[in-house]
């Protein structure tokens, strides 16, 4: 076959290679129709020179397209079937496009969202317990009967104090005994369980009366849940032995420990024979004083012993105690004692009532002694930062608002108030703004002055 084709070509030679001349010369617009057998893509065909030229151009464009589609896809230089460049947004121009090129599929997630690295399965899938395979080479028969529990090591003395002290101090702030019991139950106290009452009482000795009342309630609530009566007795025995050391920090420790013992007996977390068991067996003077104090209190009353402290008391009772405090100060003149009594009330948010009662006492007094002593007390409390700026301001503003009613009973209240406010400003107790707010009563104007006999309004 090849020999026959070659013979035919030799017989039909075209002068000056008409196929190449038709490709290279652009001046000759005439296309000669020649019956030339040529090979295109492995097939022998009979075609004109223009048809062969178009077929070669298309074949070259397809080869370039196949080459760029696998190497340069997504760069914007891919070619279409016509040899034109495709835009970057074309599906054939996306980089690492994992969609099917055939256009099939609905675009859903692979394996319903359960495939890929780090995936635990499709959403909503519930895993059951894995059944143990007896034929597994790693199967151990003893593992089926194992019980795993969290082991908490028992606390030693150093760790016990560092762990329990913040719990008790936080309890003094919120007063919730159930929270303390829950926190202590999470600890492995071991033999240190009996030291919980002793640590709580030791911290309460240096605290306020309200904190001692909270400590007594805590011991009562913990007894039976976390502590036993034997633990409480053991704790108070150790307190009595260590009283000589506690007195160094708290001089009144024997009386306070005696009150705790009396309260514990009254709350029935200590037996009534506890005090009797120490008769004739105590050598320490401090321990003897504590036991005597407890015995006396048990004979006197059966109440709470500590009383209600802080803002839990009624307002009328607080006002009554403040008036008694001021009257006692006017008799003694001891500003340090007055400061101590004021702080024992444990109502720093109510000190404005103290300022109000003190200023009203000055307005109702007849001599200068009360004027000077109250001014001296306010200056001392201001310099010692017992009374804050806000409480001082609120106390004076209350007097300013009620001065018209006070003036009905005290005719010279306005003039005395102006003098006291001026002296307080000079002493640095109040600022200039508060001084300028002091009300002053205007004088009467008569009909001759043209106002019809009306009184001038009081200015503030």
LOLUM-594507 format. One record per residue (C-alpha): residue number from 1; chain; x negated, y, z negated. Coordinates in steps of 0.25 Angstrom, whole numbers, m for minus. Layout:
REM LOLUM-594507
pos=NUM, unit=A, u=X, v=Y, w=Z $
...
This chain:
REM LOLUM-594507
pos=1, unit=A, u=0, v=0, w=0 $
pos=2, unit=A, u=m11, v=9, w=m4 $
pos=3, unit=A, u=m18, v=6, w=9 $
pos=4, unit=A, u=m6, v=10, w=18 $
pos=5, unit=A, u=m4, v=23, w=10 $
pos=6, unit=A, u=m18, v=27, w=12 $
pos=7, unit=A, u=m17, v=24, w=27 $
pos=8, unit=A, u=m4, v=32, w=28 $
pos=9, unit=A, u=m11, v=44, w=21 $
pos=10, unit=A, u=m23, v=43, w=30 $
pos=11, unit=A, u=m14, v=44, w=43 $
pos=12, unit=A, u=m6, v=56, w=37 $
pos=13, unit=A, u=m17, v=65, w=32 $
pos=14, unit=A, u=m13, v=80, w=30 $
pos=15, unit=A, u=m23, v=90, w=34 $
pos=16, unit=A, u=m29, v=98, w=23 $
pos=17, unit=A, u=m22, v=91, w=12 $
pos=18, unit=A, u=m8, v=97, w=14 $
pos=19, unit=A, u=m4, v=92, w=0 $
pos=20, unit=A, u=m15, v=100, w=m7 $
pos=21, unit=A, u=m13, v=112, w=3 $
pos=22, unit=A, u=2, v=113, w=0 $
pos=23, unit=A, u=m2, v=113, w=m15 $
pos=24, unit=A, u=m13, v=124, w=m14 $
pos=25, unit=A, u=m9, v=133, w=m3 $
pos=26, unit=A, u=2, v=143, w=m7 $
pos=27, unit=A, u=3, v=150, w=6 $
pos=28, unit=A, u=9, v=139, w=14 $
pos=29, unit=A, u=24, v=139, w=11 $
pos=30, unit=A, u=27, v=128, w=20 $
pos=31, unit=A, u=28, v=114, w=14 $
pos=32, unit=A, u=25, v=103, w=24 $
pos=33, unit=A, u=33, v=90, w=22 $
pos=34, unit=A, u=23, v=79, w=22 $
pos=35, unit=A, u=26, v=65, w=19 $
pos=36, unit=A, u=15, v=61, w=10 $
pos=37, unit=A, u=15, v=49, w=1 $
pos=38, unit=A, u=9, v=53, w=m12 $
pos=39, unit=A, u=8, v=47, w=m26 $
pos=40, unit=A, u=16, v=54, w=m37 $
pos=41, unit=A, u=16, v=48, w=m51 $
pos=42, unit=A, u=12, v=35, w=m46 $
pos=43, unit=A, u=22, v=34, w=m34 $
pos=44, unit=A, u=20, v=36, w=m20 $
pos=45, unit=A, u=30, v=46, w=m14 $
pos=46, unit=A, u=32, v=53, w=m1 $
pos=47, unit=A, u=34, v=68, w=m4 $
pos=48, unit=A, u=32, v=81, w=1 $
pos=49, unit=A, u=20, v=90, w=m4 $
pos=50, unit=A, u=29, v=99, w=m11 $
pos=51, unit=A, u=36, v=87, w=m19 $
pos=52, unit=A, u=22, v=81, w=m23 $
pos=53, unit=A, u=18, v=95, w=m28 $
pos=54, unit=A, u=30, v=97, w=m37 $
pos=55, unit=A, u=29, v=82, w=m42 $
pos=56, unit=A, u=15, v=84, w=m46 $
pos=57, unit=A, u=18, v=98, w=m53 $
pos=58, unit=A, u=29, v=91, w=m61 $
pos=59, unit=A, u=20, v=79, w=m65 $
pos=60, unit=A, u=9, v=88, w=m70 $
pos=61, unit=A, u=19, v=96, w=m78 $
pos=62, unit=A, u=25, v=83, w=m84 $
pos=63, unit=A, u=11, v=78, w=m88 $
pos=64, unit=A, u=8, v=92, w=m95 $
pos=65, unit=A, u=22, v=91, w=m102 $
pos=66, unit=A, u=19, v=77, w=m108 $
pos=67, unit=A, u=5, v=82, w=m113 $
pos=68, unit=A, u=10, v=94, w=m120 $
pos=69, unit=A, u=23, v=88, w=m126 $
pos=70, unit=A, u=14, v=79, w=m135 $
pos=71, unit=A, u=3, v=88, w=m138 $
pos=72, unit=A, u=8, v=102, w=m138 $
pos=73, unit=A, u=22, v=101, w=m142 $
pos=74, unit=A, u=27, v=113, w=m150 $
pos=75, unit=A, u=17, v=123, w=m145 $
pos=76, unit=A, u=26, v=129, w=m135 $
pos=77, unit=A, u=17, v=125, w=m122 $
pos=78, unit=A, u=25, v=112, w=m119 $
pos=79, unit=A, u=31, v=111, w=m105 $
pos=80, unit=A, u=44, v=107, w=m99 $
pos=81, unit=A, u=47, v=98, w=m88 $
pos=82, unit=A, u=45, v=110, w=m78 $
pos=83, unit=A, u=31, v=114, w=m84 $
pos=84, unit=A, u=36, v=126, w=m92 $
pos=85, unit=A, u=32, v=129, w=m106 $
pos=86, unit=A, u=42, v=125, w=m117 $
pos=87, unit=A, u=45, v=135, w=m129 $
pos=88, unit=A, u=41, v=131, w=m143 $
pos=89, unit=A, u=55, v=129, w=m147 $
pos=90, unit=A, u=57, v=118, w=m137 $
pos=91, unit=A, u=60, v=104, w=m143 $
pos=92, unit=A, u=48, v=99, w=m135 $
pos=93, unit=A, u=39, v=111, w=m141 $
pos=94, unit=A, u=41, v=108, w=m156 $
pos=95, unit=A, u=29, v=103, w=m164 $
pos=96, unit=A, u=30, v=89, w=m170 $
pos=97, unit=A, u=45, v=88, w=m167 $
pos=98, unit=A, u=49, v=75, w=m173 $
pos=99, unit=A, u=63, v=75, w=m166 $
pos=100, unit=A, u=66, v=65, w=m155 $
pos=101, unit=A, u=62, v=70, w=m141 $
pos=102, unit=A, u=73, v=63, w=m135 $
pos=103, unit=A, u=83, v=72, w=m142 $
pos=104, unit=A, u=90, v=61, w=m150 $
pos=105, unit=A, u=93, v=61, w=m164 $
pos=106, unit=A, u=102, v=70, w=m173 $
pos=107, unit=A, u=90, v=77, w=m180 $
pos=108, unit=A, u=93, v=70, w=m194 $
pos=109, unit=A, u=82, v=67, w=m205 $
pos=110, unit=A, u=73, v=55, w=m203 $
pos=111, unit=A, u=79, v=43, w=m211 $
pos=112, unit=A, u=90, v=52, w=m216 $
pos=113, unit=A, u=80, v=60, w=m225 $
pos=114, unit=A, u=74, v=48, w=m231 $
pos=115, unit=A, u=61, v=47, w=m223 $
pos=116, unit=A, u=48, v=54, w=m224 $
pos=117, unit=A, u=37, v=55, w=m234 $
pos=118, unit=A, u=41, v=57, w=m249 $
pos=119, unit=A, u=56, v=55, w=m247 $
pos=120, unit=A, u=63, v=46, w=m257 $
pos=121, unit=A, u=75, v=43, w=m248 $
pos=122, unit=A, u=87, v=49, w=m242 $
pos=123, unit=A, u=95, v=59, w=m251 $
pos=124, unit=A, u=105, v=52, w=m260 $
pos=125, unit=A, u=98, v=39, w=m260 $
pos=126, unit=A, u=98, v=31, w=m273 $
pos=127, unit=A, u=87, v=22, w=m277 $
pos=128, unit=A, u=90, v=10, w=m285 $
pos=129, unit=A, u=81, v=3, w=m295 $
pos=130, unit=A, u=71, v=m5, w=m288 $
pos=131, unit=A, u=73, v=m20, w=m291 $
pos=132, unit=A, u=61, v=m27, w=m296 $
pos=133, unit=A, u=56, v=m38, w=m287 $
pos=134, unit=A, u=51, v=m50, w=m294 $
pos=135, unit=A, u=42, v=m54, w=m282 $
pos=136, unit=A, u=35, v=m41, w=m282 $
pos=137, unit=A, u=20, v=m44, w=m285 $
pos=138, unit=A, u=20, v=m32, w=m294 $
pos=139, unit=A, u=32, v=m37, w=m302 $
pos=140, unit=A, u=29, v=m38, w=m317 $
pos=141, unit=A, u=40, v=m45, w=m326 $
pos=142, unit=A, u=36, v=m37, w=m338 $
pos=143, unit=A, u=40, v=m23, w=m332 $
pos=144, unit=A, u=55, v=m27, w=m332 $
pos=145, unit=A, u=55, v=m26, w=m347 $
pos=146, unit=A, u=47, v=m14, w=m349 $
pos=147, unit=A, u=53, v=m2, w=m356 $
pos=148, unit=A, u=47, v=12, w=m354 $
pos=149, unit=A, u=48, v=23, w=m364 $
pos=150, unit=A, u=42, v=36, w=m367 $
pos=151, unit=A, u=32, v=35, w=m379 $
pos=152, unit=A, u=30, v=48, w=m387 $
pos=153, unit=A, u=18, v=48, w=m396 $
pos=154, unit=A, u=21, v=51, w=m411 $
pos=155, unit=A, u=16, v=65, w=m415 $
pos=156, unit=A, u=4, v=68, w=m424 $
pos=157, unit=A, u=4, v=79, w=m434 $
pos=158, unit=A, u=m3, v=89, w=m425 $
pos=159, unit=A, u=6, v=87, w=m413 $
pos=160, unit=A, u=18, v=86, w=m422 $
pos=161, unit=A, u=17, v=100, w=m427 $
pos=162, unit=A, u=14, v=106, w=m414 $
pos=163, unit=A, u=26, v=99, w=m408 $
pos=164, unit=A, u=37, v=101, w=m419 $
pos=165, unit=A, u=33, v=115, w=m423 $
pos=166, unit=A, u=38, v=122, w=m410 $
pos=167, unit=A, u=51, v=114, w=m411 $
pos=168, unit=A, u=54, v=119, w=m425 $
pos=169, unit=A, u=50, v=133, w=m421 $
pos=170, unit=A, u=59, v=133, w=m409 $
pos=171, unit=A, u=70, v=127, w=m418 $
pos=172, unit=A, u=69, v=140, w=m426 $
pos=173, unit=A, u=73, v=148, w=m414 $
pos=174, unit=A, u=85, v=139, w=m409 $
pos=175, unit=A, u=89, v=132, w=m421 $
pos=176, unit=A, u=94, v=119, w=m414 $
pos=177, unit=A, u=91, v=107, w=m422 $
pos=178, unit=A, u=96, v=97, w=m411 $
pos=179, unit=A, u=85, v=102, w=m402 $
pos=180, unit=A, u=74, v=100, w=m413 $
pos=181, unit=A, u=79, v=86, w=m415 $
pos=182, unit=A, u=79, v=83, w=m401 $
pos=183, unit=A, u=64, v=88, w=m399 $
pos=184, unit=A, u=59, v=81, w=m411 $
pos=185, unit=A, u=66, v=68, w=m407 $
pos=186, unit=A, u=58, v=68, w=m394 $
pos=187, unit=A, u=45, v=68, w=m402 $
pos=188, unit=A, u=39, v=56, w=m409 $
pos=189, unit=A, u=37, v=62, w=m423 $
pos=190, unit=A, u=34, v=48, w=m429 $
pos=191, unit=A, u=29, v=51, w=m443 $
pos=192, unit=A, u=29, v=66, w=m441 $
pos=193, unit=A, u=44, v=66, w=m442 $
pos=194, unit=A, u=44, v=70, w=m457 $
pos=195, unit=A, u=35, v=82, w=m454 $
pos=196, unit=A, u=46, v=89, w=m446 $
pos=197, unit=A, u=54, v=95, w=m458 $
pos=198, unit=A, u=41, v=99, w=m464 $
pos=199, unit=A, u=36, v=106, w=m451 $
pos=200, unit=A, u=50, v=113, w=m450 $
pos=201, unit=A, u=50, v=118, w=m464 $
pos=202, unit=A, u=36, v=123, w=m463 $
pos=203, unit=A, u=39, v=131, w=m451 $
pos=204, unit=A, u=52, v=136, w=m458 $
pos=205, unit=A, u=44, v=141, w=m470 $
pos=206, unit=A, u=37, v=152, w=m462 $
pos=207, unit=A, u=50, v=155, w=m454 $
pos=208, unit=A, u=63, v=163, w=m458 $
pos=209, unit=A, u=74, v=159, w=m467 $
pos=210, unit=A, u=83, v=155, w=m454 $
pos=211, unit=A, u=72, v=146, w=m449 $
pos=212, unit=A, u=72, v=139, w=m463 $
pos=213, unit=A, u=87, v=137, w=m461 $
pos=214, unit=A, u=85, v=131, w=m447 $
pos=215, unit=A, u=74, v=122, w=m453 $
pos=216, unit=A, u=83, v=116, w=m464 $
pos=217, unit=A, u=94, v=114, w=m453 $
pos=218, unit=A, u=84, v=107, w=m444 $
pos=219, unit=A, u=80, v=97, w=m455 $
pos=220, unit=A, u=94, v=94, w=m458 $
pos=221, unit=A, u=97, v=91, w=m443 $
pos=222, unit=A, u=85, v=83, w=m441 $
pos=223, unit=A, u=87, v=74, w=m453 $
pos=224, unit=A, u=94, v=62, w=m449 $
pos=225, unit=A, u=91, v=64, w=m434 $
pos=226, unit=A, u=76, v=65, w=m434 $
pos=227, unit=A, u=72, v=65, w=m449 $
pos=228, unit=A, u=76, v=57, w=m461 $
pos=229, unit=A, u=77, v=61, w=m475 $
pos=230, unit=A, u=64, v=54, w=m478 $
pos=231, unit=A, u=57, v=63, w=m468 $
pos=232, unit=A, u=63, v=76, w=m474 $
pos=233, unit=A, u=59, v=72, w=m488 $
pos=234, unit=A, u=45, v=68, w=m483 $
pos=235, unit=A, u=44, v=82, w=m476 $
pos=236, unit=A, u=48, v=90, w=m488 $
pos=237, unit=A, u=38, v=81, w=m497 $
pos=238, unit=A, u=27, v=86, w=m488 $
pos=239, unit=A, u=32, v=100, w=m488 $
pos=240, unit=A, u=31, v=100, w=m503 $
pos=241, unit=A, u=17, v=95, w=m503 $
pos=242, unit=A, u=12, v=105, w=m493 $
pos=243, unit=A, u=19, v=117, w=m500 $
pos=244, unit=A, u=5, v=123, w=m505 $
pos=245, unit=A, u=1, v=124, w=m490 $
pos=246, unit=A, u=14, v=130, w=m486 $
pos=247, unit=A, u=14, v=141, w=m497 $
pos=248, unit=A, u=1, v=147, w=m491 $
pos=249, unit=A, u=9, v=151, w=m478 $
pos=250, unit=A, u=23, v=152, w=m484 $
pos=251, unit=A, u=22, v=157, w=m499 $
pos=252, unit=A, u=37, v=154, w=m501 $
pos=253, unit=A, u=36, v=140, w=m496 $
pos=254, unit=A, u=40, v=132, w=m509 $
pos=255, unit=A, u=53, v=140, w=m510 $
pos=256, unit=A, u=56, v=138, w=m495 $
pos=257, unit=A, u=53, v=123, w=m496 $
pos=258, unit=A, u=62, v=122, w=m508 $
pos=259, unit=A, u=73, v=128, w=m500 $
pos=260, unit=A, u=71, v=118, w=m489 $
pos=261, unit=A, u=71, v=106, w=m499 $
pos=262, unit=A, u=84, v=112, w=m505 $
pos=263, unit=A, u=90, v=114, w=m491 $
pos=264, unit=A, u=86, v=99, w=m487 $
pos=265, unit=A, u=92, v=94, w=m499 $
pos=266, unit=A, u=105, v=102, w=m497 $
pos=267, unit=A, u=105, v=97, w=m482 $
pos=268, unit=A, u=104, v=82, w=m487 $
pos=269, unit=A, u=91, v=79, w=m480 $
pos=270, unit=A, u=84, v=78, w=m493 $
pos=271, unit=A, u=89, v=70, w=m505 $
pos=272, unit=A, u=92, v=78, w=m518 $
pos=273, unit=A, u=82, v=69, w=m525 $
pos=274, unit=A, u=71, v=75, w=m517 $
pos=275, unit=A, u=69, v=87, w=m526 $
pos=276, unit=A, u=71, v=78, w=m539 $
pos=277, unit=A, u=60, v=68, w=m534 $
pos=278, unit=A, u=49, v=79, w=m535 $
pos=279, unit=A, u=52, v=82, w=m550 $
pos=280, unit=A, u=40, v=81, w=m558 $
pos=281, unit=A, u=31, v=76, w=m546 $
pos=282, unit=A, u=27, v=90, w=m540 $
pos=283, unit=A, u=14, v=96, w=m543 $
pos=284, unit=A, u=14, v=107, w=m533 $
pos=285, unit=A, u=20, v=120, w=m537 $
pos=286, unit=A, u=25, v=124, w=m523 $
pos=287, unit=A, u=32, v=111, w=m522 $
pos=288, unit=A, u=38, v=112, w=m536 $
pos=289, unit=A, u=43, v=126, w=m532 $
pos=290, unit=A, u=49, v=121, w=m519 $
pos=291, unit=A, u=57, v=109, w=m526 $
pos=292, unit=A, u=62, v=119, w=m537 $
pos=293, unit=A, u=67, v=128, w=m527 $
pos=294, unit=A, u=74, v=117, w=m520 $
pos=295, unit=A, u=80, v=112, w=m533 $
pos=296, unit=A, u=85, v=126, w=m536 $
pos=297, unit=A, u=91, v=129, w=m523 $
pos=298, unit=A, u=99, v=116, w=m523 $
pos=299, unit=A, u=105, v=120, w=m536 $
pos=300, unit=A, u=109, v=134, w=m531 $
pos=301, unit=A, u=115, v=131, w=m518 $
pos=302, unit=A, u=118, v=121, w=m507 $
pos=303, unit=A, u=118, v=130, w=m495 $
pos=304, unit=A, u=108, v=133, w=m484 $
pos=305, unit=A, u=98, v=140, w=m493 $
pos=306, unit=A, u=92, v=147, w=m481 $
pos=307, unit=A, u=104, v=155, w=m477 $
pos=308, unit=A, u=108, v=160, w=m463 $
pos=309, unit=A, u=97, v=168, w=m457 $
pos=310, unit=A, u=95, v=177, w=m445 $
pos=311, unit=A, u=107, v=182, w=m436 $
pos=312, unit=A, u=116, v=170, w=m441 $
pos=313, unit=A, u=120, v=179, w=m452 $
pos=314, unit=A, u=133, v=188, w=m451 $
pos=315, unit=A, u=131, v=202, w=m447 $
pos=316, unit=A, u=137, v=207, w=m460 $
pos=317, unit=A, u=128, v=199, w=m468 $
pos=318, unit=A, u=116, v=205, w=m461 $
pos=319, unit=A, u=120, v=219, w=m463 $
pos=320, unit=A, u=122, v=217, w=m477 $
pos=321, unit=A, u=108, v=211, w=m479 $
pos=322, unit=A, u=102, v=223, w=m471 $
pos=323, unit=A, u=109, v=233, w=m480 $
pos=324, unit=A, u=104, v=225, w=m493 $
pos=325, unit=A, u=90, v=226, w=m487 $
pos=326, unit=A, u=91, v=241, w=m485 $
pos=327, unit=A, u=96, v=243, w=m499 $
pos=328, unit=A, u=85, v=235, w=m505 $
pos=329, unit=A, u=75, v=242, w=m497 $
pos=330, unit=A, u=80, v=256, w=m502 $
pos=331, unit=A, u=78, v=251, w=m516 $
pos=332, unit=A, u=65, v=244, w=m514 $
pos=333, unit=A, u=58, v=252, w=m503 $
pos=334, unit=A, u=50, v=240, w=m498 $
pos=335, unit=A, u=50, v=240, w=m483 $
pos=336, unit=A, u=42, v=227, w=m482 $
pos=337, unit=A, u=53, v=220, w=m490 $
pos=338, unit=A, u=64, v=226, w=m481 $
pos=339, unit=A, u=57, v=221, w=m469 $
pos=340, unit=A, u=56, v=207, w=m474 $
pos=341, unit=A, u=70, v=207, w=m478 $
pos=342, unit=A, u=74, v=212, w=m464 $
pos=343, unit=A, u=66, v=201, w=m457 $
pos=344, unit=A, u=72, v=191, w=m466 $
pos=345, unit=A, u=86, v=194, w=m460 $
pos=346, unit=A, u=81, v=188, w=m447 $
pos=347, unit=A, u=89, v=197, w=m438 $
pos=348, unit=A, u=80, v=206, w=m430 $
pos=349, unit=A, u=91, v=208, w=m420 $
pos=350, unit=A, u=99, v=215, w=m431 $
pos=351, unit=A, u=89, v=225, w=m436 $
pos=352, unit=A, u=97, v=236, w=m430 $
pos=353, unit=A, u=107, v=234, w=m441 $
pos=354, unit=A, u=96, v=236, w=m451 $
pos=355, unit=A, u=92, v=250, w=m444 $
pos=356, unit=A, u=107, v=254, w=m444 $
pos=357, unit=A, u=109, v=251, w=m458 $
pos=358, unit=A, u=96, v=258, w=m462 $
pos=359, unit=A, u=100, v=271, w=m455 $
pos=360, unit=A, u=114, v=271, w=m460 $
pos=361, unit=A, u=109, v=269, w=m474 $
pos=362, unit=A, u=100, v=282, w=m472 $
pos=363, unit=A, u=112, v=289, w=m467 $
pos=364, unit=A, u=120, v=285, w=m479 $
pos=365, unit=A, u=110, v=289, w=m489 $
pos=366, unit=A, u=109, v=302, w=m497 $
pos=367, unit=A, u=94, v=303, w=m500 $
pos=368, unit=A, u=81, v=303, w=m492 $
pos=369, unit=A, u=76, v=290, w=m498 $
pos=370, unit=A, u=84, v=281, w=m490 $
pos=371, unit=A, u=81, v=289, w=m477 $
pos=372, unit=A, u=66, v=288, w=m480 $
pos=373, unit=A, u=66, v=273, w=m484 $
pos=374, unit=A, u=74, v=268, w=m472 $
pos=375, unit=A, u=65, v=276, w=m463 $
pos=376, unit=A, u=53, v=270, w=m469 $
pos=377, unit=A, u=59, v=256, w=m468 $
pos=378, unit=A, u=63, v=258, w=m453 $
pos=379, unit=A, u=49, v=263, w=m450 $
pos=380, unit=A, u=43, v=251, w=m457 $
pos=381, unit=A, u=51, v=241, w=m449 $
pos=382, unit=A, u=49, v=248, w=m436 $
pos=383, unit=A, u=34, v=248, w=m438 $
pos=384, unit=A, u=34, v=233, w=m442 $
pos=385, unit=A, u=42, v=230, w=m430 $
pos=386, unit=A, u=53, v=223, w=m438 $
pos=387, unit=A, u=63, v=232, w=m431 $
pos=388, unit=A, u=63, v=233, w=m416 $
pos=389, unit=A, u=65, v=245, w=m407 $
pos=390, unit=A, u=78, v=239, w=m402 $
pos=391, unit=A, u=84, v=237, w=m416 $
pos=392, unit=A, u=79, v=251, w=m421 $
pos=393, unit=A, u=86, v=257, w=m409 $
pos=394, unit=A, u=99, v=249, w=m411 $
pos=395, unit=A, u=100, v=253, w=m426 $
pos=396, unit=A, u=99, v=268, w=m424 $
pos=397, unit=A, u=108, v=268, w=m412 $
pos=398, unit=A, u=119, v=261, w=m421 $
pos=399, unit=A, u=117, v=272, w=m431 $
pos=400, unit=A, u=119, v=282, w=m419 $
pos=401, unit=A, u=132, v=276, w=m415 $
pos=402, unit=A, u=138, v=275, w=m428 $
pos=403, unit=A, u=133, v=289, w=m434 $
pos=404, unit=A, u=147, v=295, w=m432 $
pos=405, unit=A, u=154, v=285, w=m441 $
pos=406, unit=A, u=142, v=286, w=m451 $
pos=407, unit=A, u=144, v=301, w=m451 $
pos=408, unit=A, u=158, v=300, w=m456 $
pos=409, unit=A, u=153, v=294, w=m470 $
pos=410, unit=A, u=139, v=301, w=m470 $
pos=411, unit=A, u=141, v=316, w=m466 $
pos=412, unit=A, u=126, v=318, w=m464 $
pos=413, unit=A, u=123, v=306, w=m456 $
pos=414, unit=A, u=120, v=313, w=m443 $
pos=415, unit=A, u=109, v=322, w=m449 $
pos=416, unit=A, u=103, v=310, w=m457 $
pos=417, unit=A, u=103, v=302, w=m445 $
pos=418, unit=A, u=95, v=313, w=m437 $
pos=419, unit=A, u=85, v=314, w=m448 $
pos=420, unit=A, u=83, v=299, w=m449 $
pos=421, unit=A, u=82, v=297, w=m434 $
pos=422, unit=A, u=72, v=308, w=m433 $
pos=423, unit=A, u=63, v=302, w=m445 $
pos=424, unit=A, u=64, v=288, w=m438 $
pos=425, unit=A, u=59, v=294, w=m425 $
pos=426, unit=A, u=47, v=301, w=m432 $
pos=427, unit=A, u=44, v=288, w=m439 $
pos=428, unit=A, u=44, v=281, w=m426 $
pos=429, unit=A, u=55, v=272, w=m429 $
pos=430, unit=A, u=64, v=276, w=m417 $
pos=431, unit=A, u=60, v=282, w=m404 $
pos=432, unit=A, u=64, v=296, w=m398 $
pos=433, unit=A, u=75, v=290, w=m389 $
pos=434, unit=A, u=82, v=284, w=m401 $
pos=435, unit=A, u=80, v=297, w=m409 $
pos=436, unit=A, u=87, v=306, w=m399 $
pos=437, unit=A, u=99, v=297, w=m399 $
pos=438, unit=A, u=102, v=301, w=m413 $
pos=439, unit=A, u=116, v=308, w=m414 $
pos=440, unit=A, u=117, v=321, w=m420 $
pos=441, unit=A, u=130, v=328, w=m424 $
pos=442, unit=A, u=133, v=342, w=m418 $
pos=443, unit=A, u=139, v=353, w=m427 $
pos=444, unit=A, u=153, v=358, w=m427 $
pos=445, unit=A, u=157, v=369, w=m417 $
pos=446, unit=A, u=168, v=378, w=m420 $
pos=447, unit=A, u=179, v=385, w=m412 $
pos=448, unit=A, u=171, v=398, w=m411 $
pos=449, unit=A, u=160, v=390, w=m403 $
pos=450, unit=A, u=170, v=387, w=m392 $
pos=451, unit=A, u=172, v=372, w=m393 $
pos=452, unit=A, u=186, v=372, w=m400 $
pos=453, unit=A, u=181, v=367, w=m413 $
pos=454, unit=A, u=177, v=353, w=m408 $
pos=455, unit=A, u=165, v=346, w=m413 $
pos=456, unit=A, u=153, v=344, w=m405 $
pos=457, unit=A, u=151, v=329, w=m400 $
pos=458, unit=A, u=140, v=321, w=m407 $
pos=459, unit=A, u=128, v=319, w=m398 $
pos=460, unit=A, u=120, v=307, w=m397 $
